[in-house]
């Protein structure tokens, strides 16, 4: 991903997918412990086939809320997408 921030969004330097990633990352920056935002970015990465990034954020999600049943299932689900 290009690191251009808001200027890139205004000048059209980013693709729509990159714009979405920037927006999701900004949400996580604002509310780092928000499991819903983390879940959204995991889903985004899986949709884009970026399994490694999805796994990293999934681990962060699990660390934020270890009791979350979805978070506990995520590693196996993400690993199943590698195949």
Backbone bond lengths (Angstrom), bond angles and torsions (degrees), N, CA, C in turn:
res aa  C-N    CA-C-N  psi(-1)  N-CA   C-N-CA  omega(-1)  CA-C   N-CA-C  phi
1 X - - - 1.440 - - 1.521 109.28 -
2 X 1.314 115.84 137.47 1.457 120.33 176.24 1.521 108.61 -73.64
3 X 1.312 116.65 141.07 1.455 120.57 178.05 1.517 108.25 -100.58
4 X 1.307 115.80 90.51 1.461 119.78 -179.19 1.518 112.59 -124.81
5 X 1.311 117.42 -11.62 1.457 121.16 176.91 1.508 113.43 63.66
6 X 1.312 115.95 -151.91 1.463 121.29 -174.89 1.527 112.32 -63.16
7 X 1.322 118.01 -32.59 1.454 120.35 179.84 1.522 110.49 -59.75
8 X 1.324 116.31 -40.03 1.453 120.56 178.90 1.509 111.66 -65.40
9 X 1.320 116.88 -36.21 1.458 120.17 178.51 1.524 110.57 -64.71
10 X 1.324 116.51 -37.77 1.462 120.28 -177.30 1.520 112.71 -77.86
11 X 1.311 118.37 -26.95 1.456 120.61 -175.82 1.521 113.12 -98.22
12 X 1.333 117.75 -0.99 1.449 120.35 177.98 1.516 114.29 77.28
13 X 1.319 118.19 20.60 1.460 121.21 -179.63 1.525 112.17 -74.85
14 X 1.318 117.17 -19.15 1.454 121.15 -176.30 1.530 111.14 -103.85
15 X 1.304 114.46 148.81 1.458 119.60 172.98 1.535 107.86 -75.12
16 X 1.327 118.38 164.23 1.464 119.36 176.66 1.536 112.82 -56.59
17 X 1.328 117.38 -38.34 1.473 120.11 178.46 1.522 110.63 -64.80
18 X 1.330 117.18 -40.25 1.461 120.22 178.54 1.525 110.56 -67.52
19 X 1.328 116.91 -36.97 1.458 120.28 176.46 1.527 110.55 -62.26
20 X 1.331 116.34 -41.53 1.467 120.67 178.73 1.523 110.56 -63.18
21 X 1.324 116.30 -42.64 1.465 119.59 179.59 1.524 110.81 -63.33
22 X 1.322 116.88 -42.86 1.469 120.69 178.49 1.527 109.50 -60.24
23 X 1.322 117.24 -44.63 1.468 121.00 -179.05 1.530 110.97 -62.73
24 X 1.328 116.63 -44.38 1.467 119.81 178.74 1.520 111.12 -64.07
25 X 1.323 116.48 -41.92 1.468 120.11 178.65 1.527 111.01 -63.54
26 X 1.323 116.93 -36.62 1.462 119.82 177.90 1.522 110.54 -65.09
27 X 1.332 116.89 -39.38 1.470 120.20 176.53 1.514 110.61 -59.57
28 X 1.333 116.36 -43.61 1.467 120.61 179.97 1.525 110.69 -66.54
29 X 1.320 117.30 -34.74 1.460 120.96 177.76 1.528 110.49 -65.53
30 X 1.321 115.95 -41.05 1.460 120.62 -178.90 1.530 111.31 -70.46
31 X 1.340 115.93 -43.80 1.469 121.31 -179.14 1.524 109.01 -129.41
32 X 1.322 116.13 78.24 1.462 121.49 -171.65 1.523 114.14 -59.90
33 X 1.304 118.21 -28.98 1.452 119.97 -177.66 1.514 114.33 -93.92
34 X 1.326 117.53 7.49 1.460 120.77 -176.95 1.530 109.76 -76.81
35 X 1.320 115.50 106.37 1.460 121.22 -175.50 1.534 111.26 -65.30
36 X 1.314 117.74 -30.83 1.468 120.46 178.52 1.524 111.23 -63.93
37 X 1.329 116.39 -40.80 1.464 119.75 177.64 1.526 110.73 -66.82
38 X 1.322 115.59 -41.54 1.468 119.30 178.70 1.528 110.11 -62.92
39 X 1.319 116.52 -41.72 1.467 120.44 178.03 1.530 110.47 -62.25
40 X 1.326 116.79 -39.90 1.471 120.61 179.46 1.520 111.48 -62.89
41 X 1.325 117.34 -41.49 1.465 118.76 -178.91 1.526 111.08 -73.23
42 X 1.342 117.71 -32.15 1.469 119.63 173.67 1.519 109.16 -60.88
43 X 1.314 116.39 -47.11 1.467 120.82 179.96 1.530 110.73 -61.95
44 X 1.328 117.12 -41.36 1.462 121.34 177.96 1.529 110.81 -59.36
45 X 1.340 116.03 -48.74 1.461 119.76 -179.11 1.530 111.43 -63.11
46 X 1.322 117.14 -39.93 1.470 119.46 178.63 1.522 110.73 -64.38
47 X 1.318 116.65 -39.54 1.464 120.75 178.15 1.522 111.21 -61.77
48 X 1.321 115.60 -35.34 1.471 121.40 -179.53 1.530 112.64 -86.63
49 X 1.349 116.94 -0.67 1.458 120.11 179.72 1.518 113.87 77.25
50 X 1.317 117.51 16.39 1.465 122.66 -178.96 1.530 108.91 -95.79
51 X 1.330 114.26 73.53 1.455 121.69 -172.03 1.529 111.93 -65.90
52 X 1.311 117.65 -38.62 1.468 120.42 -178.96 1.532 110.00 -62.94
53 X 1.320 117.04 -45.91 1.462 120.25 178.54 1.523 110.42 -64.33
54 X 1.330 116.62 -40.01 1.464 120.30 178.54 1.518 110.54 -60.48
55 X 1.308 116.17 -41.61 1.469 121.19 -179.66 1.535 110.68 -63.90
56 X 1.336 116.70 -43.32 1.468 120.81 179.54 1.528 110.87 -60.18
57 X 1.317 116.58 -46.57 1.462 120.02 -179.29 1.527 110.28 -70.85
58 X 1.320 117.28 -34.97 1.460 121.03 175.68 1.512 111.76 -60.27
59 X 1.322 116.36 -40.35 1.469 120.56 177.06 1.525 110.98 -66.00
60 X 1.326 116.17 -37.66 1.466 120.59 176.76 1.534 109.43 -64.97
61 X 1.330 116.21 -40.84 1.461 120.66 178.63 1.523 110.98 -61.77
62 X 1.312 116.71 -43.61 1.456 121.70 179.36 1.530 110.81 -65.13
63 X 1.317 117.36 -38.17 1.467 121.13 178.25 1.532 111.18 -65.85
64 X 1.336 116.59 -36.69 1.462 120.96 179.86 1.522 111.86 -69.08
65 X 1.336 116.70 -36.39 1.464 120.79 -176.16 1.527 109.69 -142.66
66 X 1.342 117.44 77.50 1.465 121.17 -175.57 1.523 114.23 -61.33
67 X 1.325 117.94 -22.11 1.456 120.45 -179.48 1.515 113.97 -86.30
68 X 1.312 117.37 -4.44 1.463 121.50 -178.25 1.528 109.59 -71.14
69 X 1.346 117.73 118.51 1.465 120.05 -177.88 1.532 112.66 -59.78
70 X 1.325 116.54 -37.75 1.464 119.47 179.14 1.524 110.16 -64.77
71 X 1.314 116.10 -42.44 1.463 120.53 179.33 1.517 112.43 -60.72
72 X 1.324 116.13 -37.34 1.471 119.55 179.55 1.524 111.32 -70.21
73 X 1.322 117.82 -28.34 1.467 121.67 -179.68 1.525 112.46 -84.99
74 X 1.321 116.80 -19.28 1.467 120.75 -174.82 1.522 115.20 -57.02
75 X 1.339 120.02 -47.07 1.471 117.86 -177.40 1.528 113.28 -55.35
76 X 1.321 117.04 -44.76 1.472 119.51 179.18 1.519 111.03 -66.04
77 X 1.330 116.87 -40.65 1.465 120.59 179.86 1.526 110.64 -63.58
78 X 1.328 116.12 -45.28 1.469 120.38 -179.87 1.525 110.16 -64.07
79 X 1.313 116.38 -43.74 1.470 119.46 178.77 1.526 111.87 -60.96
80 X 1.330 117.64 -32.03 1.468 120.22 179.06 1.522 111.23 -68.30
81 X 1.330 117.49 -20.94 1.474 121.52 179.85 1.521 112.08 -80.33
82 X 1.327 117.91 -11.99 1.473 121.34 179.25 1.506 111.55 -70.03
83 X 1.313 117.00 -25.95 1.454 121.48 -173.58 1.496 113.09 -76.75
